[in-house]
């Protein structure tokens, strides 16, 4: 799991590491730490590799072109913060209008329904960000990217478009939601969060290559209780 960080991103890698029976394991594994406590101490779920993010860009050339444009201007060192933010927002809006390749969406839907079968009372999942540019030596990247909820009964729009719906309190965004809450939209919203303005700034500050940065997913159940 530790060696697979470049394939699955930091979050999925770390959740996989914790699930190993020699670390926390599962409650069903005799002698594991989870078995001692009587429940799984780390969420059950699946990781989607960062290669699927690159497949998405290849399938949506207009998004890839806009990302390359932002990367080139960011590397020039000439962008103001206002210009950077404008380019990032423009790029993210393209993500929400893109289309996840059918094969990729089918893979993710298989994961979704496998989890639904394992947790029959669950009606919601979390699609969590798992970038290869976080949880790496000398750069944790905590809080740079976004995760989104998926409702099992949600339906895509006819054109597969999605809209970001922020919750705002006292002028501050406290939570981000994507509408509709489908796998299609959650995938695109998590991918788009790779280009949050602060994420771009922090990668530049840490001298990380934007061109090789990519986003994976960690798909886990959404829990109503702590």
C-alpha positions in Angstrom: 0.0 0.0 0.0 2.8 2.5 0.9 4.5 1.9 -2.5 1.2 2.4 -4.3 0.8 6.0 -3.3 1.7 7.2 -6.8 -1.0 5.0 -8.3 -3.9 5.6 -5.9 -3.0 8.9 -4.3 -2.3 9.6 -0.6 -5.7 9.0 1.0 -6.5 5.7 -0.6 -3.0 4.5 0.0 -3.2 5.3 3.7 -6.6 3.8 4.2 -5.4 0.6 2.5 -2.3 0.6 4.8 -4.5 1.0 7.9 -6.8 -1.9 6.7 -3.8 -4.3 6.8 -4.3 -6.9 9.5 -0.9 -6.0 10.9 -1.9 -2.4 11.4 -5.7 -2.0 12.3 -7.1 -4.8 10.2 -10.8 -5.8 10.1 -13.1 -6.8 13.0 -13.5 -10.2 11.2 -9.7 -10.9 11.5 -8.8 -12.7 14.7 -6.1 -10.9 16.6 -6.3 -7.6 14.7 -6.7 -4.3 16.5 -10.2 -3.9 15.0 -11.2 -7.3 16.3 -10.1 -6.3 19.8 -12.4 -3.3 19.7 -15.2 -5.1 18.0 -15.7 -3.0 14.9 -13.7 -1.8 11.8 -11.5 1.1 13.0 -10.9 2.3 9.4 -13.6 2.5 6.7 -14.2 -0.3 4.3 -14.0 1.0 0.7 -12.2 1.1 -2.6 -9.5 3.2 -4.3 -9.8 4.5 -7.9 -6.3 5.0 -9.4 -5.0 8.4 -10.6 -4.7 6.9 -14.1 -8.5 7.3 -14.4 -8.1 11.1 -13.9 -5.7 11.1 -16.9 -8.2 9.0 -18.9 -10.8 11.6 -18.1 -8.6 14.4 -19.4 -7.9 12.5 -22.6 -11.7 12.0 -23.1 -12.3 15.7 -22.6 -9.7 17.5 -24.7 -11.1 21.0 -24.0 -10.5 20.4 -20.2 -7.0 19.1 -20.9 -6.2 22.1 -23.0 -7.4 24.6 -20.4 -5.4 22.7 -17.7 -2.3 22.8 -19.8 -2.8 26.6 -20.3 -3.1 27.1 -16.5 0.0 25.0 -15.9 2.1 26.9 -18.5 1.0 30.3 -17.1 1.6 29.2 -13.5 5.1 27.9 -14.3 5.9 31.3 -15.9 5.7 32.9 -12.5 3.9 35.8 -14.0 0.3 35.1 -12.7 -1.2 37.4 -10.1 -3.4 35.7 -7.5 -6.5 37.3 -9.1 -5.6 35.9 -12.6 -4.7 32.5 -11.1 -8.0 32.3 -9.3 -9.9 33.3 -12.5 -8.2 30.6 -14.5 -8.7 28.0 -11.8 -12.5 28.7 -11.6 -12.8 28.6 -15.4 -11.1 25.3 -15.5 -13.2 23.8 -12.7 -16.4 24.9 -14.5 -15.3 22.9 -17.5 -14.8 19.8 -15.3 -18.5 20.0 -14.1 -19.6 20.0 -17.8 -17.3 17.1 -18.8 -18.3 13.5 -19.3 -16.8 10.6 -17.4 -15.8 7.8 -19.9 -18.4 5.0 -19.8 -15.9 2.3 -18.9 -14.6 4.4 -16.0 -18.1 5.1 -14.7 -19.0 1.4 -15.0 -16.0 0.5 -12.8 -17.0 3.1 -10.2 -20.7 2.0 -10.2 -19.5 -1.6 -9.6 -17.7 -0.3 -6.4 -20.8 1.7 -5.4 -23.2 -1.2 -5.6 -20.7 -3.6 -4.0 -20.6 -1.2 -1.0 -24.4 -0.9 -1.1 -24.7 -4.7 -0.9 -22.3 -4.8 2.0 -24.0 -2.0 3.9 -27.7 -2.5 3.1 -28.9 0.3 5.4 -26.6 2.8 3.8 -28.0 5.3 1.3 -25.0 7.6 0.9 -21.3 7.3 0.0 -18.4 9.7 0.2 -16.2 10.2 -2.8 -13.0 11.4 -1.1 -10.1 13.1 -2.9 -6.8 11.1 -3.1 -4.2 13.1 -5.0 -0.7 11.9 -5.7 0.3 15.4 -4.6 -0.6 15.0 -1.0 0.5 12.8 1.9 4.0 12.6 0.4 7.4 13.3 2.0 7.7 17.0 3.1 4.2 17.8 1.8 1.0 16.6 3.4 -1.5 18.8 1.4 -4.2 18.6 4.1 -7.4 20.4 3.3 -6.3 21.4 -0.2 -8.9 19.2 -2.1 -12.6 18.4 -1.7 -14.7 15.3 -1.1 -18.4 14.9 -2.0 -21.4 12.9 -1.1 -23.2 10.5 -3.4 -26.9 9.4 -2.9 -27.7 5.9 -4.2 -31.1 7.1 -5.6 -29.7 10.2 -7.4 -30.1 10.5 -11.2 -27.8 12.3 -13.7 -29.0 15.2 -15.7 -29.7 14.4 -19.4 -26.6 16.2 -20.5 -24.5 14.8 -17.5 -23.9 18.4 -16.3 -23.3 19.2 -12.7 -23.5 22.3 -10.5 -21.4 23.1 -7.4 -23.7 24.1 -4.5 -21.8 25.7 -1.7 -23.2 26.2 1.8 -22.4 29.7 3.1 -22.5 31.0 6.6 -21.6 34.6 7.5 -20.1 35.0 4.0 -17.8 31.9 4.4 -18.2 28.7 2.5 -18.6 26.0 5.1 -19.4 23.0 2.9 -19.4 22.1 -0.8 -22.0 19.9 -2.4 -22.4 18.8 -6.0 -25.8 18.5 -7.7 -27.0 16.0 -8.6 -25.3 13.8 -6.1 -24.4 11.0 -8.5 -21.1 9.2 -9.1 -20.7 11.0 -12.4 -20.9 14.4 -10.7 -18.9 13.4 -7.6 -16.0 12.1 -9.7 -15.9 15.3 -11.7 -16.1 17.5 -8.6 -13.3 15.7 -6.9 -11.2 15.8 -10.0 -11.9 19.6 -10.3 -10.7 20.1 -6.7 -7.1 19.3 -7.9 -7.3 22.9 -9.3 -8.5 24.7 -6.2 -6.6 28.0 -6.1 -5.0 27.2 -2.8 -3.9 23.7 -4.1 -2.3 25.3 -7.1 -0.5 27.9 -4.9 0.7 25.2 -2.4 2.0 22.9 -5.1 3.9 25.8 -6.7 5.4 26.8 -3.3 6.5 23.2 -2.7 8.0 23.0 -6.2 5.6 20.1 -7.2 5.0 19.6 -10.9 1.4 20.5 -11.8 1.7 18.5 -15.0 2.3 15.2 -13.2 -0.2 15.9 -10.4 -3.3 13.8 -10.7 -6.4 12.9 -8.6 -7.5 9.5 -7.4 -10.5 8.6 -5.3 -11.2 6.8 -2.0 -14.8 5.6 -2.0 -16.2 4.8 1.4 -19.6 4.7 3.2 -21.0 7.9 4.7 -21.8 7.4 8.4 -24.5 9.2 10.3 -22.9 8.6 13.7 -19.4 9.0 15.1 
